């Protein structure tokens, strides 16, 4: 056992009852944790803390139990020297991070907190917010910015000496990524992700100006990239642990100048016997880049996340999401749907031109017009680090003081035109409207008619996106298999429940959630089986899977400047569908 114990912990957030949100198996791996693990290990390999024996323990709390008292006992057994880094902490995770940090600081263990909340506040506001000042008062070091290029070295040395600085500010200069330590988690952590997805990033920074986004103010608007050699090293390192599925966390892979070289490398590695399956994120214009769609699919991308955000052009303009062109949406979706991929679109509820009727109407248009498979709905949220947050902060507008709610699935501000109740109902009803049995069957019919081989993947994604919200009250991307609750782990200030109250309610919830999920899965499998038995299944056609013509564009153009209008779609003849690959 080493004489210095380093724990890198990615904290979770609390659920609405004050329990840490945890699962037996989670969905999304933490790339922040993977990056910091690689960075710290590289620092140790370079001789930082030379002469000391160090044990490194990365832990993602979304699927791993983090028990501060157990960790403190392990540190004491090793000689009493330790350091806890709370990494990748988003705004909604900050309350949980502080509850963990208080226990470590009470034992005089050095603690540092980094991630988008700290970086966002430091980058956009003139003074630190109360929760960050409280952290500093407890002796917690705050890390703003990215940790590559040796920036972590100072933190490790200070932690060993027990003298962390109040703030490590590295926001002014963004580090290069080429040749930087690769993101890599130990096998035991990756194995706790559903389907054993690992993570990687190949580029950071974004040139766009979306007012709700924190990335442009934390990672900068200048794009930076890893090299092809870095990508190969990541694939080979994970393959050595038995993993070949990756969530590419680049906010927009289409804006990576090396995208084609990366795809070519992945294609070559697949030919060598190291194939990869990828989840990638792209913008709505990516399909216009020559060869981009075809190369991504050939490289292993079979799940595509697109930041659609909204179909109302005035909303997109107000949010400075000018790169999104509603006129192009169907052509964009069909460009991807010529290949066997599952498409998820992010969609934001609560832009300035939204109303309850207009939101439900726009969702109806989206269902009819676009052959997307799943919809990821969010509240428009002023996250610290975004222009929206700075603007509201400057004028003293009300924003919910409970940071735990800043998860994009709770309303944390007031709307200019909707009441709080209308906005909440619009969010719930938009989700229900998209995930009706009728529309989910239509999604499956489109998938079969287009010749996709992603039948079970589509079913699984529909189940996950529908039931995470309906049964668990969380977004799919923070969901997982089998909810874990520990009675004695509860948010500070909330009472520990009596066992006779806690366990029956917990078990009842597990049964309800598991039963509802199984019911939906079985019913969708039966729907799919019925579709596959239909001899005319390849003849199915609807508006969303027909080629775009000028008349069909007019419906989406009509959304401009008429968000509350009663827009009715004129029926048109359907031309033959494009052939599926």
N, C-alpha and C positions, 0 to 999 in steps of 0.2 A: 504494500500500500504506500502510495506516494506521500511526501511530507507537505504537499499543497494540493488541496482538492478544489477543482474548478467545476462548478455546476452552471451550465448554460440552460436556462429554462424559458421556454415559450409559454407564457401563461394563457389560460383560457379567459373567458368572461363568465359572469354570473347569469343564470337564468332569471326569470321574473320572480322566482321564489327565493333567490339568494343562494342557490347551489351552483358550484362550478359546472359549466357545461362540458360534460365528458361522455365518451362513448367507449364501448368495448373495441370497436374499430371505427376510425374516422375516415373522412373522404379526402380532404385536401392536405397534402404535406406542407410543412412550413419551410419555405425556401430561406427565410431569414435565419432560422435555426441551422439549416444546412450550410448556409454561407458562413455564419459565425463559427460553426464547428470547424469548417475548413480553414478559416482565417486564424483561429486560435491554435489549431494544431500546427499550421505552418509557422506561426510565431515560435512555438516551442521547438519545432525542428530547426529553426534558424538560430537557436541558442538564447532566446529571450528566457529569462529565469534560469540561466545556466547554473549548474551546480545544485539545483533542486530537482527532486523527483515529483512529477506532477501527474495526477489522474484527471482526465477530462470526462465529464458526464453530461451529454446533451439529453434534454427531456422535453417532450412536447406534451403539455398538460391536457390537451384535447383528448388524448388517449392513454396517458400515463399518470399514475397517481403521484402527486407531488406532496410529500409530507415533510414540512419544514423541520419538525422535531426529529424525524428519522434521519434527515440530512445532517442536522446538527450533531446527532450522535455519531454519525459516520465521520464527520470532520474531527470530532474530539478523539475518536479512536485512532485517527491518522496523525494525531499530534496537535490538533487545534488550529491549523492554518487552512483557511478556505476563502473562496470568493464565489459569490453568486451574481451571475449576469442575467438579467431579465431582458430577453432579446425580442426584437420585432414587435414590441408592445403597441398595439393599436389603441385608439381612444377608448373603445368599449372594453378593452382588457386592462386599462390602467387601474381601476379600483381593485381588481383581483391582484394585480402586480403589487400594489401598495400593501394589501393585506399580507401577502407573502413576505414582502420586504421588511415590514415591521417586526415580524418574528425573527428574521435573521439579524436585523440590527439590534434587537433586544439582547442577542447573544454576542454582539460586537463583531459580527462577520461582515466584511466589506460587501456592499451591494451597489451595482450600477444598473440603470434602466436606460434602454435605447429603443428605437423604433419610431414609427410614424407619428405617434402623439407628441413625443418630446421634440422630434425634428420639425413637425408641423408648427407647433407653437413658437419655437425659437425662430423659424424661418419667416413667419408672417406677422407676429405681434411684437410690439416694442418692449413689452415687459413680460416676465414669466407669469403664468396663471397661478391661482392659489394652490392647486394640487402639486404643481412643480416646486413651488416655494416650500410647501410642506415636506416634500421629498428631500430637498436640500437641507432643511432643518433637522431631519433625521440622520443626516450624514450620508445620504444616498447620492452617488455620482450620476449625473445625467449625461448621456452621450447623444449628440445631435450629428446626423450625417452618416456616411458610410465608413466602414472600418478597414477597407483594403489599403494597400500601400504602407503597411507597417503602423497604421494609426492605433491599432489595438495594443501595440507593445507598451506604450506609456500606461495604459489602463492596467495591464497585467503587473507591471513593476510597482505601480502605486498600490494595487490591491495587496501584493505581497508585503509591502511596507505598512499596510493599514492606513494609508493616507490618500484616499481617492479625492480628486478635485471635485468641486461642486458642479462644474460643467466642462465637458470636452466638446468644443464647438468646431465641427469640420464641414460646415455647410457651404462656406464660400468657394471652396475648390472641390470639385467632384473628382474622384480618383479614376484612373484608367482601369479597364477590366482585362485587357489582353495580358495573359500570363498570370493573372491573379489566382490565388488559391481557389480550387474548384469547390462548389457546394457538394457536400457529401455527408450523409448521416450513417451511423452504424446500422448494421443489419436489423437489430432488434427494434429500432425505431421505425424503419421503413415498413417492416412486416406488420406493424399495427395499423397501416393504412389499408383501406379496402382495395383489393386487387393489387396491393403492394406497389402503389405509385410512388416514385421518387420525384424530386423536383430539380429544376435547373433554370437558370436565367442566362440568356445570351446577349442581352442588351438592356440598358437602362436609360431613362430620360425620354421625354416626349416633346415634340415641337408644337403641339396644339395648345390651345388656350382655354380649355373647358373650365368654367368658373367653379364647378363642383369638385374638381379634381385636386388631390394633394400631391400627386406624383411630380407635376411640373415644378412645384415649389420646394420639394424635398430632394428629388433626384435630378432636378434641373431640366431645362428644355434642350440642352445639348445632348445628343445621343452618343452613347459609348458602347463598345461591343467587346465580347470575348472573341477569341480566334477559333479557327477551325480545329486547331490542335487542342484547344481547351475543350471543345465539344467532344472530340474523340476520347480525351482523357476521362470526361464525365461518364460517357457511355461505357467505356471499358471498366472503370472503377465500379460502377453499379452492376454491370454484367458479372463481375467477379463475385458479387454478393448474391447473384441470382435474380436481379431486377432488370427489366427492360421496358417498363412503362414510366412515362414522364409527364409531369404537369409543367409545361413551359410557362413561367410566370411573367415573361415579357408582356407589358401592357399592350403592345402592338407589334407582333412579329413582322408584319408587313413593312414596317418602317426601319427594319434592321438592314443596313446596306449589304450585309454579308448573307442575307437569307438564302440566296441560291447556292452559295458555297457550302453553307450549313446543310441544306437539303441534299446536295450532291454527296457530301461526306456520309450522311445517314444512309443514303441509298447504297453507297459503297460498303458501309459496315454491314448492312443487311445482306448484301451479296456474299460477304465474308462469313455469315452465320451469326451476326449480332443485330438482328432486327429490333427496331424500337417502335413503340406505340405512343403517340403524342396527343395531348390536349393542348391546343394553342389558342391564343387570343389575337384577333385581328380587327381592323376597322372595316367600315362599310365600303371602302373603295379598294380593298385589297384585290378583289377579283379583276380589276382593270390592269394590274401589273402583268405583263406578258409572262406566261409559264408559271406564275406564282401558285395558282390553285393546283395545277397538275403536279408540280414539283413537291408541294407540301404533302399531298396525298401519297405520292410515291415514296416520300421519306417516312411515312408512317402516321401522319396526322389523320385521325378518324373522328375526333371530337373537336368542334370548332365553336369558340365563344366569340360572339360579335357584339360590340357595344352599340346596339341600335339606339338605346336611350329613350327615343320617343318618335312618333310619326307626325307630330305637329311641327311644321317648319318654323313657325314663330317661336315655339319653345326652344328649338335647337339654336336659333339665332340668338335668343336672349341669353342662353347658356354658353355662347361662344363655341358651340359644337358645329361650326360652319362646314366642317368637312363632311358631315352627314347630309346626304341628298335623298330626300324621301322618294324622289322620282326614280332613283336607281335601286331601291330596295329589292323589288322582286327579281330584277335581272341579277342582282348580287346573290340572292339566295339560290336561284336556279343555277348560277355558275358553280356553286359548291355542290348542289344537289345532282349534278351530272355524275357525281362520284359517291361512293358509299360512305357518307359521313353523317354524324348526328350534329345538328346545329342548335345551339342555345343562344338566345339573345338576351342581353341585359336591357331592362326597361325601367325607367324612372317615373314614379308617380308624384306629382305635386309641383310641376313647373308653373310659372306665373299665369299662363293662359289656360291651365287646366280647371275643369269643374267636374263635379260628380257625373253629370250626363256626358260630358265630352270624353272623359276617361273611359267610361264603359263603351261609348260609341267607337272610340279609337281602337280599343281592344277587339271589338267586333270586326272592324276593318282589317286589323292585323291578322285575325284568324282566317278571314276569307281570302286575303290577298297574298300572304307569305307562308311558304311551306317550311316554317321553322318547327322544330320538334319540341323544344321546351322553352319556357319564358321565365327569366329570373327577374322578379319584380323587387324594386327597392323604393323606399321613400327618398325624395330629394332631401339630402342631409348636409348641413353645413359642417363638414368635418374640419377640425383644427388643421391648418395647413392649406386650406382652400381659400380662394378669393371670396367665396360666399361667406365663409366663417369670418374672415377679416372684416368684411363689409358690415355684417350684422353686429359684430363685436364693437365696431367703431361707433355705431349709432345707438348702442345700448339696447338692441332688440332682444326680446325674450328668446332664450335658448335653454332647453331643459338642463338644469345643473347636474343631473345624474349622468355621468359620462358612460356608465354601463349601457345606456340606451342608444349610443351612437354606433349601432351595428347595421344601419340602413333598413332595419325592419321594425323600428319604433319611430313614431313621429316625435320630433324634438323641437319643432318650431311651429309657428302659426302660419296659415296660408292667407294670401291677400284676398282671396275670393271665397274660399270654402271655410266652413266652420271646422273645428277640430273633429267633430263627429263625422262630418261629410268626408273629410280627408281619410279618416280611419276606415269608414265604410267603403270608400272608393278603392282603397288598397286591398281590403279583404274581398270585395266583390269582383275586382279585376282578376284576382287569382282564381276565385271560384269560376268565373266566366271562362277563363282559358282552359282550365282543367276539368271541364264537364266530360261526362262519358261520351256524349255525342262528338265533341271535338277531338278527344283522344282517339276515338275510332277513326275519325277523318285523318288524323296524323298517321296512324298505322296504315290506312289505305293508300295514302300518298307514298309512304315509304315502300310498300310492296309494289305499287304501280311503277315506281321509278327503278325497280330492280335492285334495291339496296340489300346488302347482306347483313345489315346492322339491326336485325329484327329483335333479338333479345336485349341488345344494348338500348334500343329505343324504348322497349317496354320498361327496362330497369330505370332509365332516366325519367320516364313519365311517373313511375311510382315514387321515385325519390323526390322529385320537385313538387309533386302534389302533396305527398304525405308529410314531408318535413315541416311544411307550413301548417297543414291542417291538423296533424296529430301531435306534433312536437312544439309548434310555435316558433320555429327557427327557420332560417334560410337553408336551402339544400346544401350550400357550400360550407356551412358550419355544422352539418348534421353527420350522422353515422349510423352504425348498427348497434342496437341495444344501449339504451341510455343508462349511464352509471351515476348514481347519487350516493354520497357518503354522508351519513347523518351528522357527523361532527364537523364536517367541512361546510361552513356557511358564512355568508358575507358578514363582516364585522358590523355590530349593531343589531343583528337579527338573532333571535333566541334559538338555541338548540332545541329541536322538537323532541317530544317524548317518544320512545320507541313504539308505543302502542298507537301513536298518531302517525309517525313517519313511515314505518314499514308497510302497513296495510295500504296507505295511499300510494306509496312508491310502487308496490307490486301491482296494485290496481291499474296504475298508469302504464306499467310495462305490458300488462295483458291487453289493455285497450289499444295501445300503440302497435304492438306486434300483431294483434288480431286484425286491426284495420289495414295494416300494410299487407298482410298475407291476403286478405280479401281483395284488395285492389290488384295485387299481382296476379292472383288466380283469375280474376275476371278479365283482366287485360290479356292474359295468355289465351283464354277462351275466345276472346274477340279476335286475336291474331290468328288462332287456328281456324276460325270460321272464315276469315278473309283468305287464308291460304288455300282453303278448300274450294273457294269460289273459282270456277273455270274462267270467269270474266275479270279476274282480279287485275290483269295487266291492262284492261280497257278502261279502268277507272280514270276519270279526269275531273278536275275542278279548276277554278280560276287560278289558284295559287301555283299550279304546276303547268300552266300554259305559257308559251312565250309572250313576252311583253310587246304590245303594240301601242300606238299613240293614244287610241281611245282609252285603253286601260290605265294609262298614266294619269288621266284627268282626275280620277277619283282621289288619288293621293295628292295631286296638286290642289284640290279643293280644300285640303286641310289648312292651307295658308290663309291667315287672317280671318278664319271663320270657325274658331274653336268651339263655339256653342251652337253652331248651326245644325239643322237637321239635314245631314248629308245622306242622300239616298243613292245607292248604286244602281245605275241602269243595267239591265240584263243585256249581255252581248253573247254572240255565238262563240263557242270555244273551239279554237283550232286544235289540231292534233298535238299531243304532248311530244316534247323533245325525247328522243331515244335515250334510254338509261344505259350507263356503262355496265 
